[in-house]
Amino acid sequence: MTINMQRLQFPGDMTRYKEFIKTGLITAEEMERVDHNAQAIGVSGLELMESAGTALAMAARGAGAEKILILCGSGNNGGDGMVAARHLAGESDVTVLWYDSGRLTKSTALQAQRLMHCSLHNIRFRCRDDLNVHANLFYDTDLIVDAILGTGGTGPVREPLKTCIDLANQSPAPVLSADIPSPGIIPKQICAFHRAKTEGSDVFEIGIPILAEIGTGPGDLLLLHDRKADSHKGVGGEILVIGGGPYQGAPWLSGLAALRAGADIVRIITPHYLPEPDLIHIPVMGNRISISDLDTIIPLCERSDVVICGPGLGTRSHDVVTALAPYAKKGVFDADSLRAPLPHAEDSLYTPHTGEFTRITGSDPGITPYDRAKAIQKAGVHGTILLKGQVDVISDGTRVRFNQTGTPAMTTGGTGDVLAGVCAALMVSLLAFETACIGAYATGRAGEIVTRRFGYGLTARDLLTAIPQVLFGRTLEGE
């Protein structure tokens, strides 16, 4: 028997999911996430560039210009401008002035090659002197298209791009900026792609699927950053796991998962020791965690970056969880900690399955991802909920995301404990909502990788080797 590894198709009519798209301005970082997720769905970066350039050409046509000067940088924004130039070449007198930095992106380099076969003036510049030679172009034109830096523009603009921007601002011709104005440029119009990044933009759709925005994907991993060369012990955070007693393996799985997801120090408060030398065991007196253990637990909560409560805890220690939660800066609440009254840390992430969600809210979340998202919003829980299922639903009450990674082989016990540990490690440097998005995606993706090896023989412990491969860019041979 083989397992169908094809990704789950999102169920139902996608039209009604539009309400989960965030409105208003989008940051450059968020747009980069959406772009990467669109490519993971199957819309290539080159397709997105072609669509953006087509939209930019449409905006330029609206200016009614006979002569157009298109300024292109070496990044993807420059590639958008080059696509626009191709579309406009047969209609207007087009000049493309592009920066040959020697480091063009792959797609922009391809667009530069295509320009060589078009009916337009194709001029490249490498230094400020090259621009000064062609300064007359900025005055002898009806429209300037700014495709210099866009969302990639950060910090002070260096030469020769600074001179290029200065010449554009000195020109009497109006400026049309692609997506977002290059730093320092003064546009008359901004042609934004997909979503506005700055006020006053005219938005043009470029064919990005809705799921690229409301779904998780590899774009979410862009929030993770490499550690500095001078990093020291503890920079990955200290995690405290509180659980065990009736079910002893669960807290150890969470702790090991936190280490694999980048945590530096993990302590386990639990009644029974398991031989795991990478984890620090903090014993308690009885066979379960009780109120009498709070003198030990609370100081450790206060010093820890994130506290995980619930794995294997059983039903008789909930009073301990509610008492210690206020002392946690950040908390991941799973399994048996998901009971009324619901515990709250300063920043809380709850990871229920369907039955646990019903237990803490009093309502059934339904079956479809749409209904489950609405149920989370209606519940009014103060914190972020990661509602596990065939499609995971993540919401902080306002924002909503859906995660489709994972396989049927992950129904084995302990995978939820691994997810809790992964989320805890991520939560050291992220807030709960972003943590849940990356944690759900990465754990499910790890399950897909491991399932290819073990099929239905997958165990929760098997996920541990694949977690860092997903989070930190290392893949199994053949992946």
Summary of the structure (lengths in Angstrom):
residues: 479
radius of gyration: 26.5
end to end distance: 21.5
largest distance: 85.6
contacts: 1731
relative contact order: 0.11
helix: 43%
strand: 15%
